[in-house]
Amino acid sequence: MKRIVILISGRGSNMLSILDSDLPVIVAAVISNRADSPGLDIAKARGLPALAIEHRNYAAREDFDSALAEKIDGYSPDFVILAGFMRILGNDFVARYSGRLVNIHPSLLPAFAGTRTHRRALEEGVRIHGCTVHFVTEKLDHGAIIIQAAVPVLENDTEESLSVRVLEQEHKIYPEAIRWLALGRLKLEGHRVLLGNPGMQPDALISPSLDAR
Ligand code: GRF
C-alpha cells in the first residue's frame, strides 16, 4: 500500500475526512507547523504518529522547509498531502516532492488563488464557487488540477455560510483524489491530469437555476 504523510496547520477537518475514507493508503504521519493544531490531537487519538515542527522556531523559510522535509522523509511517504497547511513551501521543497505533493484549495482555481477566497468570491459576485485538489508546483495554487467541486453562491450567503458549503465538498473530493493517486490512476499530460475512465459527467452546473421565476 502507498504511504502518505499529511501536513496540517489547524483544525484538520480535511485530514479527518481522509482518515475516515477507508483509502488504500497507510497514513504514516500527520505533521503540523503549529503545536496547538486541534488536528494533531485528532490524529493522536487515532493512534497515528502526530508531531509539530513549529515554523516560528526557524528564522529562514528554507531552514523550516529542510527540517520539515527531513522529518517527512523519515516516514518514507509516496505522497505528501497538504490538508489546510497554511505555510508557503519553497521551490526546493516543491521540487523534492514533484508529482507527489498535492493540495486542496478553497476556490475553483485558477480563480482566487491565495487567501480569503470565500470573501473574494462574494465581493466579485461570482455565481459559482468551489474547491480544487491540485498538484503543487512552484507557482502558488497553479499546479495541474485533479478534481474540482462547484457550489452555487446563494444571494444570502456570508463568508461563513459559503465556506461551510465549500468545505463539505472538500471532504468529498480530497479523499477521492487521494484514492486515484494511490491507485496510480492519474496521468499528467502537460498541465492536464487525465483520469482514464471518469464516469458519468453532469451537463452543467447553472447558478442561479434556470427554474428562477
Ligand atoms: C480548508 O478550507 C482548506 O481548503 C484550506 O484551509 C482549510 C483547512 O481546513 N486550505 P481544515 O484544517 O482541513 O479543517
Residues whose N, C-alpha, C, O or C-beta is under 5 A from the ligand:
A	BS01	GRF	G10 R11 G12 S13 N14 M15 A83 G84 I104 H105 P106
